[in-house]
């Protein structure tokens, strides 16, 4: 997905402003917050976790693999079918936090 430079600037600024005091934010929380911003295009796109990831990918901004996700990926590689099925059925939105420091730094460098 390609995103225009002005829209990308709005996205970075909105993330920076909405999460000024956060060190990280789960992708689901990030999307929910952005969609709730009035006067911004995020609700109209519609913005999803997957779309957000694709929009930030050209800037090399990606969510970290932490918490249950890491255990799930380790389980997937272990060969245990029980663990593999648990990894596939893990809850969405509770993992993949974005590091706000990385987003702030990227926004500042593009300003």
DSSP file (Angstrom, degrees, kcal/mol; ACC not computed):
  #  RESIDUE AA STRUCTURE BP1 BP2  ACC     N-H-->O    O-->H-N    N-H-->O    O-->H-N    TCO  KAPPA ALPHA  PHI   PSI    X-CA   Y-CA   Z-CA
    1    1 A X              0   0    0      0, 0.0     2,-0.4     0, 0.0     0, 0.0   0.000 360.0 360.0 360.0 129.0    0.0    0.0    0.0
    2    2 A X        -     0   0    0     56,-0.0     2,-0.4     0, 0.0    53,-0.1  -0.786 360.0-164.9 -97.7 145.5    1.3    3.4   -0.9
    3    3 A X        -     0   0    0     -2,-0.4     5,-0.0    52,-0.1     0, 0.0  -0.991  24.4-111.9-130.9 136.3    0.5    6.4    1.2
    4    4 A X     >  -     0   0    0     -2,-0.4     4,-2.4     1,-0.1     5,-0.2  -0.288  28.0-116.4 -65.6 152.3    1.0   10.0    0.2
    5    5 A X  H  > S+     0   0    0      1,-0.2     4,-2.4     2,-0.2     5,-0.2   0.904 113.9  50.3 -58.3 -45.3    3.6   12.0    2.1
    6    6 A X  H  > S+     0   0    0      1,-0.2     4,-2.2     2,-0.2    -1,-0.2   0.912 111.8  47.9 -62.4 -39.3    1.1   14.4    3.6
    7    7 A X  H  > S+     0   0    0      2,-0.2     4,-2.5     1,-0.2    -1,-0.2   0.891 110.9  51.3 -67.2 -38.2   -1.1   11.6    4.8
    8    8 A X  H  X S+     0   0    0     -4,-2.4     4,-2.7     2,-0.2    -1,-0.2   0.895 108.6  51.6 -64.2 -39.9    1.9    9.8    6.3
    9    9 A X  H  X S+     0   0    0     -4,-2.4     4,-2.5     2,-0.2    -2,-0.2   0.916 110.3  48.8 -62.6 -42.9    2.9   13.0    8.1
   10   10 A X  H  X S+     0   0    0     -4,-2.2     4,-2.9     2,-0.2    -2,-0.2   0.916 111.2  50.8 -60.9 -43.0   -0.7   13.3    9.5
   11   11 A X  H  X S+     0   0    0     -4,-2.5     4,-2.5     2,-0.2     5,-0.2   0.947 112.2  45.0 -61.3 -50.2   -0.5    9.7   10.6
   12   12 A X  H  X S+     0   0    0     -4,-2.7     4,-2.7     1,-0.2    -1,-0.2   0.910 115.1  48.4 -61.2 -42.7    2.8   10.1   12.4
   13   13 A X  H  X S+     0   0    0     -4,-2.5     4,-2.8    -5,-0.2     5,-0.2   0.909 111.4  49.8 -64.8 -41.8    1.7   13.3   14.0
   14   14 A X  H  X S+     0   0    0     -4,-2.9     4,-2.6     2,-0.2     5,-0.2   0.905 113.0  46.2 -64.7 -41.2   -1.6   11.8   15.2
   15   15 A X  H  X S+     0   0    0     -4,-2.5     4,-1.8    -5,-0.2    -2,-0.2   0.943 114.1  48.6 -65.0 -47.0    0.2    8.8   16.7
   16   16 A X  H  < S+     0   0    0     -4,-2.7    -2,-0.2    -5,-0.2    -1,-0.2   0.922 116.6  42.4 -58.5 -46.0    2.8   11.0   18.4
   17   17 A X  H >< S+     0   0    0     -4,-2.8     3,-1.0     1,-0.2    -2,-0.2   0.902 114.8  48.6 -69.4 -42.6    0.1   13.4   19.8
   18   18 A X  H 3< S+     0   0    0     -4,-2.6    -1,-0.2     1,-0.3    -2,-0.2   0.780 122.2  33.8 -70.7 -26.3   -2.3   10.7   20.9
   19   19 A X  T >< S+     0   0    0     -4,-1.8     3,-1.3    -5,-0.2    -1,-0.3  -0.125  73.9 134.5-122.1  36.9    0.4    8.6   22.6
   20   20 A X  T <  S+     0   0    0     -3,-1.0    -1,-0.1     1,-0.3    -2,-0.1   0.810  81.4  36.7 -57.6 -33.5    2.7   11.4   23.9
   21   21 A X  T 3  S+     0   0    0     -3,-0.2     2,-0.3    -4,-0.2    -1,-0.3   0.368  99.6  95.7-103.4   4.3    3.0    9.8   27.4
   22   22 A X    <   -     0   0    0     -3,-1.3     3,-0.1     1,-0.1    -3,-0.1  -0.685  54.1-160.9 -96.0 147.7    3.0    6.2   26.3
   23   23 A X  S    S-     0   0    0      1,-0.4    77,-1.5    -2,-0.3    78,-0.6   0.695  81.3  -1.5 -94.5 -24.8    6.1    4.1   25.8
   24   24 A X  E     -A   99   0A   0     75,-0.2    -1,-0.4    76,-0.1     2,-0.3  -0.981  61.2-159.6-156.9 161.0    4.3    1.5   23.7
   25   25 A X  E     -A   98   0A   0     73,-1.7    73,-3.1    -2,-0.3     2,-0.0  -0.984  26.7-114.7-147.4 134.5    0.8    0.8   22.4
   26   26 A X  E  >  -A   97   0A   0     -2,-0.3     4,-2.6    71,-0.3     3,-0.2  -0.380  32.3-118.4 -63.8 145.6   -0.9   -2.4   21.2
   27   27 A X  H  > S+     0   0    0     69,-0.9     4,-2.5    68,-0.7     5,-0.2   0.855 113.8  53.3 -58.0 -37.3   -1.8   -2.2   17.5
   28   28 A X  H  > S+     0   0    0     67,-0.3     4,-2.3    65,-0.3    -1,-0.2   0.910 111.2  45.9 -65.2 -41.1   -5.5   -2.6   18.3
   29   29 A X  H  > S+     0   0    0     64,-0.3     4,-2.3    -3,-0.2    -2,-0.2   0.890 111.8  52.4 -67.4 -39.7   -5.5    0.3   20.8
   30   30 A X  H  X S+     0   0    0     -4,-2.6     4,-2.4     2,-0.2    -2,-0.2   0.931 111.8  45.1 -61.3 -47.6   -3.5    2.4   18.4
   31   31 A X  H  X S+     0   0    0     -4,-2.5     4,-2.7     2,-0.2     5,-0.2   0.927 112.3  51.4 -63.7 -45.7   -6.1    1.8   15.6
   32   32 A X  H  X S+     0   0    0     -4,-2.3     4,-1.3     1,-0.2    -1,-0.2   0.905 112.2  47.0 -59.3 -42.5   -9.0    2.4   17.9
   33   33 A X  H  X S+     0   0    0     -4,-2.3     4,-0.5     2,-0.2    -1,-0.2   0.914 113.0  48.0 -66.7 -43.9   -7.6    5.7   19.1
   34   34 A X  H >< S+     0   0    0     -4,-2.4     3,-1.1     1,-0.2     8,-0.3   0.906 109.8  52.1 -64.6 -41.6   -6.7    6.9   15.6
   35   35 A X  H 3< S+     0   0    0     -4,-2.7     8,-0.2     1,-0.2    -1,-0.2   0.821 105.8  56.5 -64.2 -30.8  -10.2    6.1   14.3
   36   36 A X  H 3< S+     0   0    0     -4,-1.3     2,-0.3    -5,-0.2    -1,-0.2   0.602  80.4 109.4 -78.0 -11.4  -11.8    8.1   17.1
   37   37 A X    X<  -     0   0    0     -3,-1.1     3,-1.0    -4,-0.5     6,-0.3  -0.508  69.5-131.1 -69.8 125.0   -9.9   11.3   16.2
   38   38 A X  T 3  S+     0   0    0     -2,-0.3     3,-0.1     1,-0.2    -1,-0.1  -0.503  85.1  20.3 -77.1 144.3  -12.3   13.8   14.8
   39   39 A X  T 3  S+     0   0    0      1,-0.3     2,-0.3    -2,-0.2    -1,-0.2   0.527  99.3 109.7  79.3   6.2  -11.4   15.5   11.6
   40   40 A X  S X  S-     0   0    0     -3,-1.0     3,-0.6    -6,-0.1    -1,-0.3  -0.799  72.1-126.6-112.4 157.0   -8.9   12.9   10.5
   41   41 A X  T 3> S+     0   0    0     -2,-0.3     4,-1.3     1,-0.2     3,-0.5   0.467  82.4  98.8 -81.3  -0.4   -9.3   10.4    7.7
   42   42 A X  T 34>S+     0   0    0      1,-0.3     5,-1.7    -8,-0.3     4,-0.5   0.825  83.1  47.1 -65.3 -33.3   -8.6    7.3    9.7
   43   43 A X  T <45S+     0   0    0     -3,-0.6    -1,-0.3    -6,-0.3     3,-0.2   0.815 112.4  51.5 -73.8 -29.1  -12.2    6.3   10.2
   44   44 A X  T  45S+     0   0    0     -3,-0.5    -2,-0.2    -4,-0.3    -1,-0.2   0.717 108.9  48.6 -80.1 -21.1  -13.1    6.8    6.6
   45   45 A X  T  <5S-     0   0    0     -4,-1.3    -1,-0.2    -3,-0.1    -2,-0.1   0.889 113.1-120.5 -61.2 -47.5  -10.2    4.7    5.2
   46   46 A X  T   5 -     0   0    0     -4,-0.5     2,-0.4    -3,-0.2    -3,-0.2   0.727  29.6-145.2 -77.5 148.0  -11.2    2.4    7.2
   47   47 A X      < +     0   0    0     -5,-1.7     2,-0.3   -16,-0.1   -12,-0.1  -0.691  24.0 172.9 -85.4 128.5   -8.0    1.9    9.3
   48   48 A X     >  -     0   0    0     -2,-0.4     4,-2.7     1,-0.1     5,-0.2  -0.785  47.3-102.5-124.0 170.3   -7.3   -1.6   10.5
   49   49 A X  H  > S+     0   0    0     -2,-0.3     4,-2.1     1,-0.2     5,-0.1   0.907 123.6  48.3 -60.4 -41.9   -4.3   -3.1   12.3
   50   50 A X  H  > S+     0   0    0      2,-0.2     4,-2.2     1,-0.2    -1,-0.2   0.922 112.0  48.0 -65.8 -44.7   -3.1   -4.7    9.1
   51   51 A X  H  > S+     0   0    0      2,-0.2     4,-2.3     1,-0.2    -2,-0.2   0.903 110.0  52.9 -64.5 -41.2   -3.5   -1.5    7.1
   52   52 A X  H  X S+     0   0    0     -4,-2.7     4,-2.1     1,-0.2    -1,-0.2   0.933 108.9  50.0 -58.5 -45.9   -1.7    0.5    9.8
   53   53 A X  H  X S+     0   0    0     -4,-2.1     4,-1.3     1,-0.2    -1,-0.2   0.906 111.3  48.5 -60.0 -42.3    1.2   -1.9    9.6
   54   54 A X  H  X S+     0   0    0     -4,-2.2     4,-0.6     1,-0.2    -1,-0.2   0.857 110.5  51.8 -66.7 -34.6    1.3   -1.6    5.8
   55   55 A X  H  < S+     0   0    0     -4,-2.3     3,-0.3     1,-0.2    -1,-0.2   0.862 115.4  40.6 -69.3 -35.6    1.2    2.2    6.0
   56   56 A X  H ><>S+     0   0    0     -4,-2.1     5,-1.7    -5,-0.2     3,-1.4   0.627  93.0  87.0 -88.2 -14.2    4.2    2.3    8.5
   57   57 A X  H ><5S+     0   0    0     -4,-1.3     3,-2.3     1,-0.3    -1,-0.2   0.871  80.5  59.0 -57.6 -42.5    6.2   -0.4    6.8
   58   58 A X  T 3<5S+     0   0    0     -4,-0.6    -1,-0.3     1,-0.3    -2,-0.1   0.756 105.7  51.7 -60.6 -20.6    8.0    1.9    4.3
   59   59 A X  T < 5S-     0   0    0     -3,-1.4    -1,-0.3     2,-0.2    -2,-0.2   0.353 116.8-116.1 -93.2   4.9    9.4    3.8    7.4
   60   60 A X  T < 5 +     0   0    0     -3,-2.3     2,-0.6     1,-0.2    -3,-0.2   0.809  68.8 143.0  61.4  32.2   10.6    0.5    8.9
   61   61 A X      < +     0   0    0     -5,-1.7     2,-0.3    -8,-0.1    -1,-0.2  -0.917  18.8 156.6-102.3 120.1    8.2    1.0   11.8
   62   62 A X        -     0   0    0     -2,-0.6    37,-0.4    -3,-0.1     2,-0.1  -0.976  44.3 -97.9-141.2 152.6    6.8   -2.4   12.9
   63   63 A X        -     0   0    0     -2,-0.3    35,-0.2    35,-0.1     2,-0.1  -0.375  42.3-113.1 -68.7 151.1    5.3   -3.7   16.1
   64   64 A X        -     0   0    0     33,-2.9     2,-0.9    -2,-0.1    33,-0.3  -0.452  19.6-120.7 -79.0 156.2    7.6   -5.7   18.4
   65   65 A X        +     0   0    0     31,-0.1     2,-0.3    -2,-0.1    -1,-0.1  -0.859  57.6 142.8 -97.4 100.5    7.1   -9.4   19.1
   66   66 A X    >   +     0   0    0     -2,-0.9     3,-1.3     4,-0.0     4,-0.4  -0.808  40.6   4.4-132.6 172.4    6.5   -9.5   22.8
   67   67 A X  T >> S-     0   0    0     -2,-0.3     4,-1.3     1,-0.3     3,-0.8  -0.156 124.0  -1.2  58.6-139.1    4.5  -11.3   25.4
   68   68 A X  H 3> S+     0   0    0      1,-0.3     4,-2.5     2,-0.2    -1,-0.3   0.785 127.3  65.5 -58.1 -29.5    2.2  -14.2   24.4
   69   69 A X  H <> S+     0   0    0     -3,-1.3     4,-2.7     1,-0.2    -1,-0.3   0.919 100.1  49.6 -61.6 -44.1    3.2  -13.7   20.7
   70   70 A X  H <> S+     0   0    0     -3,-0.8     4,-2.4    -4,-0.4    -1,-0.2   0.927 111.9  48.0 -60.9 -45.0    6.8  -14.7   21.4
   71   71 A X  H  X S+     0   0    0     -4,-1.3     4,-2.3     1,-0.2    -1,-0.2   0.893 111.8  51.5 -62.3 -38.3    5.7  -17.8   23.3
   72   72 A X  H  X S+     0   0    0     -4,-2.5     4,-2.4     2,-0.2    -2,-0.2   0.919 110.0  47.6 -66.3 -42.8    3.3  -18.7   20.4
   73   73 A X  H  X S+     0   0    0     -4,-2.7     4,-1.7     2,-0.2    -1,-0.2   0.890 112.1  50.3 -67.7 -36.2    5.9  -18.3   17.8
   74   74 A X  H  X S+     0   0    0     -4,-2.4     4,-0.8    -5,-0.2    -1,-0.2   0.911 111.0  49.6 -63.3 -41.1    8.3  -20.5   19.8
   75   75 A X  H >X>S+     0   0    0     -4,-2.3     3,-0.7     1,-0.2     4,-0.6   0.889 106.7  55.4 -64.7 -38.7    5.6  -23.0   20.2
   76   76 A X  H ><5S+     0   0    0     -4,-2.4     3,-0.6     1,-0.3    -1,-0.2   0.881 110.4  45.7 -61.9 -37.3    4.9  -23.0   16.5
   77   77 A X  H 3<5S+     0   0    0     -4,-1.7    -1,-0.3     1,-0.2    -2,-0.2   0.614  98.3  73.4 -80.8 -11.8    8.6  -23.8   15.8
   78   78 A X  H <<5S-     0   0    0     -4,-0.8    -1,-0.2    -3,-0.7    -2,-0.2   0.715  99.9-124.6 -78.9 -19.4    8.7  -26.5   18.4
   79   79 A X  T <<5 +     0   0    0     -4,-0.6     2,-0.5    -3,-0.6    -3,-0.1   0.358  63.1 137.3  94.3  -7.2    6.7  -29.0   16.4
   80   80 A X     >< -     0   0    0     -5,-0.5     4,-2.7     1,-0.2    -1,-0.3  -0.637  43.7-155.6 -76.8 120.1    4.0  -29.7   19.0
   81   81 A X  H  > S+     0   0    0     -2,-0.5     4,-2.5     1,-0.2     5,-0.2   0.865  94.5  54.2 -65.5 -34.3    0.6  -29.7   17.3
   82   82 A X  H  > S+     0   0    0      2,-0.2     4,-1.7     1,-0.2    -1,-0.2   0.937 112.6  42.9 -63.9 -45.3   -1.1  -28.8   20.6
   83   83 A X  H  > S+     0   0    0      2,-0.2     4,-2.3     1,-0.2    -2,-0.2   0.883 111.9  55.0 -67.1 -38.3    1.1  -25.7   20.9
   84   84 A X  H  X S+     0   0    0     -4,-2.7     4,-2.0    -9,-0.3    -2,-0.2   0.925 107.8  48.3 -61.4 -44.7    0.8  -24.9   17.2
   85   85 A X  H  X S+     0   0    0     -4,-2.5     4,-1.6     1,-0.2    -1,-0.2   0.867 110.3  52.3 -66.2 -34.7   -3.0  -24.8   17.5
   86   86 A X  H  < S+     0   0    0     -4,-1.7     4,-0.2     1,-0.2    -1,-0.2   0.902 108.3  51.9 -63.8 -40.3   -2.8  -22.6   20.6
   87   87 A X  H >< S+     0   0    0     -4,-2.3     3,-0.9     1,-0.2    -2,-0.2   0.888 109.6  48.6 -64.6 -38.8   -0.5  -20.2   18.6
   88   88 A X  H 3< S+     0   0    0     -4,-2.0    -1,-0.2     1,-0.2    -2,-0.2   0.832 113.6  47.2 -69.6 -31.9   -3.0  -20.0   15.7
   89   89 A X  T 3< S+     0   0    0     -4,-1.6    -1,-0.2    -5,-0.2    -2,-0.2   0.267  80.9 133.3 -95.0  11.0   -6.0  -19.3   18.1
   90   90 A X    <   -     0   0    0     -3,-0.9     2,-0.1    -4,-0.2    -3,-0.1  -0.252  66.6 -95.2 -62.8 150.8   -4.3  -16.6   20.2
   91   91 A X        -     0   0    0      1,-0.1     3,-0.5     2,-0.0     2,-0.2  -0.390  38.9-130.0 -67.7 142.5   -6.3  -13.5   20.9
   92   92 A X  S    S+     0   0    0      1,-0.2    -1,-0.1     2,-0.1    -3,-0.0  -0.583  81.8  30.6 -89.9 154.2   -5.7  -10.6   18.6
   93   93 A X  S    S+     0   0    0     -2,-0.2   -64,-0.3     2,-0.1   -65,-0.3   0.334  95.7  86.8  86.3  -7.3   -5.0   -7.0   19.6
   94   94 A X  S    S+     0   0    0     -3,-0.5     2,-0.2   -66,-0.1   -26,-0.2   0.454  89.6  44.5-102.2  -2.6   -3.3   -7.9   22.9
   95   95 A X  S    S+     0   0    0      1,-0.2   -68,-0.7    -4,-0.1   -67,-0.3  -0.668  77.3  64.5-128.6-177.3    0.2   -8.3   21.3
   96   96 A X        -     0   0    0    -30,-0.3   -69,-0.9   -32,-0.3     2,-0.2   0.969  62.6-165.5  65.1  59.1    2.3   -6.5   18.8
   97   97 A X  E     -A   26   0A   0    -33,-0.3   -33,-2.9   -71,-0.2     2,-0.4  -0.525  14.2-133.2 -74.7 142.0    3.0   -3.2   20.6
   98   98 A X  E     -A   25   0A   0    -73,-3.1   -73,-1.7   -35,-0.2     2,-0.7  -0.772  19.8-124.0 -87.8 137.7    4.4   -0.3   18.7
   99   99 A X  E >>  -A   24   0A   0     -2,-0.4     4,-1.4   -37,-0.4     3,-0.5  -0.755  15.8-157.1 -84.2 114.9    7.3    1.5   20.3
  100  100 A X  H 3> S+     0   0    0    -77,-1.5     4,-3.0    -2,-0.7     5,-0.2   0.811  88.7  63.8 -64.9 -31.0    6.3    5.1   20.6
  101  101 A X  H 3> S+     0   0    0    -78,-0.6     4,-2.3     1,-0.2    -1,-0.2   0.904 103.2  48.7 -59.9 -40.8    9.9    6.2   20.8
  102  102 A X  H <> S+     0   0    0     -3,-0.5     4,-2.1     2,-0.2    -1,-0.2   0.899 112.8  47.1 -66.1 -40.9   10.6    4.9   17.3
  103  103 A X  H  X S+     0   0    0     -4,-1.4     4,-2.6     2,-0.2    -2,-0.2   0.915 112.2  49.9 -67.9 -42.6    7.5    6.7   15.9
  104  104 A X  H  X S+     0   0    0     -4,-3.0     4,-2.5     1,-0.2    -2,-0.2   0.921 111.5  48.8 -60.9 -43.9    8.4    9.9   17.7
  105  105 A X  H  X S+     0   0    0     -4,-2.3     4,-2.1    -5,-0.2    -1,-0.2   0.904 112.3  48.0 -64.1 -41.4   11.9    9.8   16.3
  106  106 A X  H  X S+     0   0    0     -4,-2.1     4,-1.2     2,-0.2    -1,-0.2   0.918 112.2  49.4 -65.1 -43.2   10.6    9.1   12.8
  107  107 A X  H  X S+     0   0    0     -4,-2.6     4,-0.7     1,-0.2     3,-0.3   0.907 111.7  49.2 -61.7 -42.0    8.1   11.9   13.0
  108  108 A X  H >< S+     0   0    0     -4,-2.5     3,-0.7     1,-0.2    -1,-0.2   0.880 108.9  52.0 -66.3 -38.4   10.8   14.3   14.2
  109  109 A X  H 3< S+     0   0    0     -4,-2.1    -1,-0.2     1,-0.2    -2,-0.2   0.745 111.3  47.7 -71.6 -21.8   13.2   13.4   11.4
  110  110 A X  H 3<        0   0    0     -4,-1.2    -1,-0.2    -3,-0.3    -2,-0.2   0.531 360.0 360.0 -94.2  -7.8   10.5   14.0    8.8
  111  111 A X    <<        0   0    0     -3,-0.7    -1,-0.2    -4,-0.7    -2,-0.1   0.474 360.0 360.0 -78.6 360.0    9.4   17.4   10.2
